[in-house]
Amino acid sequence: MNGFSEECIEVFLRDQSQLFDEPVAETPEEAEAFLEDCMAVVLDSLEEVKEYLEESGADVDGMTLQEIEDASEVFVLPEGKYLVVEG
């Protein structure tokens, strides 16, 4: 596994239902390939997540950092970082 940490892939596999109605990956390899294909990013803070979403064209104006953390495309990682997956 190259681009994403093992923890990142495990969190996505476990929590992918928060963003998708049906599983998009069933193995760590499938999860990593999916994350690479959709150009998911790992960011260090909620402020960076908000900035990234703004630059991606998402309407996050007026959203609190808690609301951003709760967004379906934001996955909280154990190491205190955030995985953003645009479905």
C-alpha positions in Angstrom: 0.0 0.0 0.0 1.6 3.2 -1.1 -0.4 6.4 -0.9 -2.7 5.9 2.2 -1.8 4.6 5.6 -3.2 1.3 6.8 -5.3 3.2 9.4 -6.7 5.4 6.8 -7.7 2.5 4.6 -9.2 0.6 7.6 -11.3 3.7 8.6 -12.6 4.1 5.1 -13.5 0.4 4.8 -15.3 0.5 8.2 -17.1 3.8 7.7 -17.7 3.9 3.9 -21.5 3.6 4.5 -21.5 7.2 5.9 -21.0 8.3 2.3 -22.2 5.5 0.1 -25.4 3.5 0.2 -23.6 0.3 -0.9 -20.0 -0.7 -0.3 -17.5 0.5 -2.9 -14.7 -1.6 -1.5 -14.5 -4.9 0.4 -10.7 -5.4 0.8 -7.9 -3.0 1.7 -6.6 -3.2 -1.8 -9.9 -2.2 -3.3 -10.3 0.6 -0.8 -6.8 2.0 -1.6 -7.5 1.8 -5.4 -10.9 3.5 -4.9 -9.3 6.3 -2.8 -6.6 6.8 -5.4 -9.2 6.8 -8.2 -11.4 9.5 -6.6 -8.3 11.5 -5.6 -9.1 11.4 -1.9 -6.9 13.6 0.4 -5.6 13.4 3.9 -5.5 16.7 5.7 -4.1 17.7 9.0 -6.8 19.9 10.5 -10.5 20.8 10.1 -9.4 24.3 8.9 -7.5 22.6 6.1 -10.6 20.5 5.3 -12.8 23.6 5.1 -10.3 25.3 2.8 -10.0 22.2 0.6 -13.8 21.9 0.4 -14.1 25.6 -0.5 -11.5 25.3 -3.2 -13.4 22.2 -4.5 -16.5 24.3 -4.9 -18.5 23.0 -1.9 -20.7 25.5 -0.2 -19.3 25.5 3.3 -19.7 29.1 4.0 -21.3 29.5 7.4 -20.6 25.9 8.5 -19.0 25.4 11.8 -15.9 23.2 12.1 -18.1 20.6 13.9 -20.5 20.6 11.0 -17.6 20.1 8.6 -16.3 17.2 10.7 -19.8 15.6 10.6 -20.0 15.9 6.8 -20.5 12.6 5.1 -17.3 13.0 2.9 -15.1 13.7 5.9 -13.6 10.7 7.8 -11.9 11.3 11.1 -8.7 9.3 11.3 -7.2 8.0 14.6 -4.0 10.0 14.2 -6.0 13.3 14.4 -6.1 13.8 10.6 -9.0 13.8 8.2 -9.6 11.8 5.1 -11.8 13.7 2.5 -13.5 11.5 -0.1 -15.6 13.2 -2.7 -18.2 10.7 -3.8 
